């Protein structure tokens, strides 16, 4: 059989109107990056899909897997090419008989090029009839196998399987954001969701010394596997803030710490061009995530703060973490700074004025400046 090509359906790009070429350009750039280790490819837009044609022999299954983790991809299939001719399409379809014989099948044809003389239904009937002659049975409602025929402007694609991608928008189409990455379950999922919305996500992790280690790197690397673009991971020490914690009322310590994080993250964002911060907060999940305390925290940030998990419950977040591969990493034992500043009876409603007075008493901007000076950046 001939060398296959890849057919990629993009998710939301088709809805972008006059901005569609901009998103397609970014999508194709990302695809080339994702496929670069597998060879060189020509990418062409055909009938609302992108067709990737290898310039030499390549590992089609590896390419399909890589593209299925690329944001903006709705589905991807390994296909074979026929001429725009029902005879050639039928001949190619019959080459799939060894994998289809004995199974109930459906032929799903789509005619993007309306100049083709047969309708999609007519193509399906002709091809399906030939397959039945070779031992297949038809089941249009619940088939065991589906044979797809996509008729494009200059070719027809025939294939039997397509896998889902993560959908969303291509990374890099929605600007840069800085995610506050902890060792827990929530923040990696929040970061992944912002990638899905087309954001290029860098990470900030505040560590307690021992924690600047392999666990956070593994979580960041897992998230980086979904991004075709380089990612920065900023490690910031908790030391300077910790020196002042004895002077802070335990009821307010968590919110003062979170305000410190937002001030620190805002300074890093200003230096590196991030337009927003990202957290894994879910409204009402813990004391620091009440609406009142979110309000008290956000006033310390100088850029917008996105909370993609705001309406998720814990189980919904866990389910997504399992699906994207971060859950087991998040369960690894780890002394996170957040646990060090969680008092026994934290206030669920800290007035901004009290938080600001505490910040003044401990010279918060001095703490931020010293922490910034001690930051280390790792490129992934």
Secondary structure, DSSP 4 states (H G I P E B T S, - for coil): -PPPEEEEEESSGGG-GGGHHHHHHHHHHHHHHHHGGG--EEEEEETTEEEEEESS---HHHHHHHHTTSTTEEEEEEEEEE-SSHHHHHHHHHTTHHHHTTSEEEEEEEES-TTSSS-HHHHHHHHHHHHHHTT-EE-SSS-SEEEEEEE-SS-EEEES-EEE---SB-TTSS-EEEEE--SSSHHHHHHHHHHHBT-EEEEEEEE-STTSSHHHHHHHHHHHTT-SS--EEEEEESHHHHTTGGGS-TTTHHHHHHHHHHHHHHHHHHHHT--EEE----TTSSGGGSHHHHHHHHTT-SSEEE-TTTT--HHHHHHHHHHHT-HHHHHS----HHHHT--TT--S---HHHHHHHHHHHTHHHHHHHHHHT-EEEE-
